[in-house]
């Protein structure tokens, strides 16, 4: 099933895209580039791809960028591109967390739309300042919590909104990995080094890297607002400066309760994101490793399997599905959904039109909530798991 509106969008010129970060050796930069191109809505035309000018130029050459539009710094790129007749219309920021605020600010203040990797910033103070800049800008701000782009996540959200689960009572979400079971950062591995460095990552380790994904997913599907939490954070690997495991109890407004577990020291889990939601009328379960399926159990009835394009799937899942039943869609397609939703919003803004109500993407407000979640977890753990209000 094609994405609704894709034919109309295809008649628009590709959105001119720049990128900050994402040069040689950067996993997430390549993911963003693939996601941006999958539905043919963006064209990468400029970049400040590394904090080192020499590496930035080489990365630009590797990607086939015009050397004149390959920059040694994001500030230089923002200034020049804003002046060019055919300068970038949007920028992807795919750097370590501590760069997000300053980089995004430079582009937002020049009216360039920002598509930023999560978490929003490395600390809550910067997150709040970035929200102010975004709110005052004419440009859009999109945060790439990519798991919100999966069709069956959209299906789960729609079912909650339709009342299929009744009044929500319990939210269980977990995100275990095993790649930091040993002190990988001590080997110089780039992805591990910055994620375990408080100066680059912020106050949270696993909580910031994957806990924010789990938290965002829980809020996206349920529509609940977190009121307070009690967290127990650990750094199990000797010498590690940030948490690599967290157990978090959550109290939501309205009375629902939740539990969140995130870990990067759980052998046997490559990327074990999973969520279960229970209400007075039924429960749902979704597993990221098998993303085209959603289990639904109405209370007192047999468990039902809802498939991406099969019986039981609704309009919310259908509008972000690309291929026929039985052909799995996964991580890259979900990431691309965020980019395509962003393209719809950007094109609507460019044409002075109102964006369609079905267009959904994480915003700067979601980003602030994510950083607040991390800092509340850290504060609670330092108080021996005391309850902390957000």
N, C-alpha and C positions, 0 to 999 in steps of 0.2 A: 504494500500500500504506500503510495507516494505521500510525502508530507503535504498537507493542505496548504495551498497558497504558494507552493514551490514554483509552479509555472509562472505565476504573476511576478514572483520575486526574481526569477531568472531573467526577466526582461529589463530589470534594473542593471546598470553597470555594476561590476564587482566593486565592493567597498575597498578602498585603498588602505592597506593595513601596514602598520609598523610593529616592531617587536623590540622590547627591552629585555635583555637577558636571552637565554635560550641558545647560546652558542655551542661550540664544540664540547661534547661530553655532558651536555645538559639534557636529561631524559625528557623533562616536562616541556621544554621548548619544542621538541619534535612532535610531541603529542598535540600541542596547541596548533602547530602548523598543519598537521594532518586534519585536525578537527575543523579548522578554518576553511579548508579546501574541499572537504567531503561533499558538501551540498552546493559548491561552486558559487559561494556568496562573497568571498574575500580574495584579494590578491596581495601577497606580501611584496612591498615595494621599497621598504626602508628598514633599517635596524641599528640599534646600539646593542650589540649582541654579547658584549663582555665588558667587565670593568677594566680590562686591560686593552688599550687601543690596538695593539698589535694582534691580539687574539680576536678582537672585534672585526678587524679588517679581513683576517683569514677566514673567519666564520661567514662573513658576508660574501667572500669569493666562493666559498664552498656551496652557498645557497644560490649563487648566480645573481646576487644583488648588484646594482649599479654602484661602483666604488664611491661615486659622488653622493650617494644616499646611504652609505655605511658610515656610521658615526662612532666617535670615540667615547661619547657620553650621552646619556639620555637628555640632559639639558640642552646640549648642542642640537640634538635631533628635534626636540620640541620647538626650539626657537626657529630653526631654519624651515622645518616642514610646515609650520604655521604660516610662514610667509610665502611659500610656493603656491603657484596657481593650482597645481595638481598635487598638493601635499597630502599627507596621510589624513584619512577621515577618522580612523580609529587606531588604537595601539594596544597590543597585548603586553602585559607586564608579567614576566615569568622568572623573576629573580628570587633570591632568598628573601624572607619576610621583612627584614629590616630596611629594605630598599623601597618597599611598596609605597609608603606614604609620600616620600619626597618625589619619586618618579611620577606617581599618579597626579600629584598636585601640579607638576609642570605642564602636563597635557590638559588636564581639566580646565585650568585657568586660561588656556588658549583655545577652548572650545572643541577639543579633540576627545572623542568618545574613548573610554577606558574599559578594557576587558582584562581583569586582574585575577591572577591565581590566588588561592586561599592559603592561609588565613589572611584576613584583610591587611593587618599590620602586625608588628612584633609586640605591641603594647596597646593598652586601652586608651591612653592619652592620645597617641597618634591616630588611633581608629576614630575617635571622636572628632579630632581636627580634620581628618580626611572626609568624614561625613559632612562637616560644615562646608568644606570646599566643594564637594560633590553637589550638595543641595543648592549652592549659590551659582553653580555652573549651568550653562545651557546644554552641556554634553551629558551623555548617559554614562552610568557606571554599572558594569556587569561583573559579578563575582563568579568564578567558575567552580562552584560546587557541582561537579559533573554528574554525581549520582542522581541528582534531581532530573536528569535528562532521560533516564531509562523509561521505556514505555510502561512497564509494570509498576514502577514507582508512581508514575502519573495515574495509573489505574487504581492503585491503593489510595492515593490522595482523593480521587474522585469518589471512591466507595465510602470513605470516611465522611466526605462532604454530603453525600447522598443519605447518610444515616444508616448505611447497611450494617455498621457495627454497633449502633445505638450510642449510648453515652459512654465515652472512653473511660477506662479505669486503669489500665496497665500498659506501659510501653517498655519493651525490653530491646535494647540495641547493643550490638557488640562489633568490634573491629579488631581482631587479632592478626598480627603478622609475626614472622620469626626472623627477619633479616638482621636485627640488631641483637640477637641472642649472645653474640660475642662482641668484643670491643672493636667493631669494624672501623670506627672512626680513627683508631690508632694506626691503621694501615695506610691512612691518607685517602681513603675512598671518598670522592667528592660529595656524593649524595649524603653520606653519613656524617662527614665533617661539619657541614653547616647546620644540619638538622640537630646536632647534639651540642651546638655552640650557642649559649644564651645571647651573645651579642648579635647573632644573625637570626636565630630562630625565635627568640623571645623567652618568656618565662616557662613555656610548656614544651615538652619533648613530644612524647606520644600523644599527649592531650592536644597539642597544637597541630601536629602533623596529620593524625588520623582521627583523634577524638572529636575535632571540630566537624569532620565529615559525618561521623555518627550522630552527633548532636543536631547538625543541620538537617540530616535525613529524617530524624525523629520529628522535628518541628515541622518540616515540609509536608510530611505525610499526614500528621495528626492535626496540624493547625494550632497546637497547644502552645502556650507561653510558659516558659520556665520561671518559677517563682523563687526557689531556693534549692541548694544542693549541699550534699556532704560527700567529700572526696577523700580517698586514701591513695596517695601517689607514691610510687617507688622508683628508685634507680637501682635495679638489681645488679647491673654490670658494674664492677668495681671501677671507680674513677670517673664514671659518667656523671656529667653535671646537670642533666635534665632527666625528667621522668621517662621511663621506658615501659611503665605499666600503670594503669589507673582503674580503680573501681569507684563509681560515682552513683550515689542515690539521688534521685531527683523528685521534687514536688512541683507539680504544675498548677497554674491557676485553675480553679474549678474543681480541684480535688483529685485529679488523676496522679498516679505515682509512676516512677520509672527507675530503671537501672541501666547504666552504661558501663561497659567494660571495653577499654582499648589497651592493646599491648603490642609491643614490637619484640618481645622475648618469649613468644609462644610457639615452640617447635611444632611443625606440622601444619601451620597456617601460613599460606602464601599471602592471601588477601581476603580474610574471612569476614567481610562485612555482612551482617545479618540483622534483620529487624522483625519483631513480632509485636502486634498491637491487639489488645483485647478490650472489648466493650460489653455492654449489657446484652447485645443481640448476637455477638459473634466475634471471631478473631481472624487475623490475616498474618501471613508469614512470607517474607521475601528474602532470598539469598543472592548476593551479588555474583557469586561464582556460577549460578544457574539462573541468569537474569530474565529469561523469557517466560518464566513461570511464576505465578502468584497463588499461594494456597489460601483458600477462604473456607472457614468453618462456621456456618450459622449455628447458633446454640441449639443443641438437641438433634442436629442433622449430620449426615455424613460429610466428611471433608471433601472439598471440591477443588479441582485444579483449573485455574484460569490461565490460558495461554495468550501470547502477545496478539495474535490475530485470530484467535479461536472464539468459541462460544463463551459468552460472559464478559469479554473485553469490551470496554466502552469507548466513547469518542476521544477521551483524553489520551488513551494509549494509542488509538489509531492515528491521530494526527502527528505523532512523532515516530511512527513506524515507517520503514523504508522498503522492506523486502517481504516476499510472501511467507506464509506460515511454514514452519519447519526449517527455515534458514535463520540461524541465530544472529541476533544483533547484540553487540556487547559494548565494551569500554569506549572504543573510539567513536562509535555511533552516538552513544550517550553524550560524550564530550561535544560532538558535532552539533547535537541538538541545542546545547547552550549557545553555540556560535550562531546557529541559524535563527534562534529566537532573538539573539542580539541583532542580527542583520535585519530582521523584520522591524524591530524597534528603531534602529538607526535609519532605515529607509523611510519609515513613517515620519520620523522627526525631520528628515531632509525634505520631505514633500509637504510638511506642514499638516500632516494627517494624524488622526488619533490612532494609536496602536490597537490592534485587535485585543479584546478582553481575554482571549485564550492564550496569548503570548505570556509565557512565564519564564523568568530567570532570577537567580539570586541577586540581591541588590546590596548597596552599601549598608543598609540597615541590618540585613542578615549578617554581614561581615562584622559589624559592631557587636552584635549579639554573640557571635562566635568567639571574639577576643575576650568579651566579658565572661563568657563561660570558662575559658582557659584560666583567666586570672582568679576567678572565683574558686576553681578547683585547687589552684596553688595555695590560695589563702586558707581554704578549708583544711587542706592537708597539713599546713603548718600549725593549725590549731587542733591537731589530732582528730581530724574528721568532723569538726564542728559544723553545724548548719550555717550556711552563708547565703544571704539574699543577693540576687543579682540586681 
